[in-house]
């Protein structure tokens, strides 16, 4: 990952979503539409905000899929969420 020259303000995080293939217990792959209905998504934290203390750059997280918004910064697409939308840090 390149050194990024921006920093979210406050409790915001700039993340990049990790695309996952989701399988059932029997080994069947779920369709894209079914995957979109899953409440939580996996991502990697690119840049934590100025007052985020527990979550660091490079952490893999699960966050509420209805949270945040996408934007292009430095010609890369990021999702910006709030720290409170993170439910698990791996």
N, C-alpha and C positions, 0 to 999 in steps of 0.2 A: 504494500500500500504506500503510495506517495505521501510526502509531507504536505498536509493540507494547510492553507493559510487563512482559515476562518475558524470561528469559535461560536457556537450557539450561546445565547444569553440565558442566564438563570438556570432553571431546571430542565431545559430542553436538551435533547440528544439528536445528533445527526447519525442516521443508521443506514445500512444497506441490507436489503432483504436477501435472505438465503433461500433459493428455490430448492424445494425438497420433493422427492417422489414419495408419496404417502401410500403405504400398502395396508391392506386389511390383515387380520390374523391368518387368513387362509392364503395370503400371498398375492391377492388381486390388487392392481394399481387403481387408485381412485382417479376419476376424471378431473380435469381442471375445474369444472363447475363444482364438484363435490369438495375439492380442496379449498376453494374460495369460501365455502360455508364453515370451515373450521375457524373457531373463535380466535385462536392464538397463532401468530406467525413467528418464524425464526429469523433472526437478523444478527449482524455483527455491528458493534458500535464503532463508528468512524471517529467521531469527535464528541466528547461529553461537554455539557454546558459549563458555564463559569462557576455555578454553585453546586454541581453534582459531585458528591463525595464518594459514594460507594461503587458506582459503575465507572469503568475505565475504558479507554480506547482499546479496541481489540477484543473486548468481552463479547461472548455469544449470549444472546438474550432471546426470550420469548416475550412478545408484547401483544396487546389487544389489537386485533386486526382492524377494528373500526377507528383506531386512534391515528392522529397525525395527518400530514399532508406531504406531497412530493414537490420537490423543487430542484432546479438545476443550479449548481454552484461549481465554479471552476470547470465547466463542461462535463460534470458528472451528475447523475441523478441520485439524490438522497431523499430519504423519508425523515421528516422532523417530527419527533414525538416528545411527550413530556415524561419525565422520570417516573411519575405515578402510573403510567401505562405499562411499565415493565412488570411482569409477573414472576419471571424466573431469570436468574443469571447463572450460566453454566461455567 
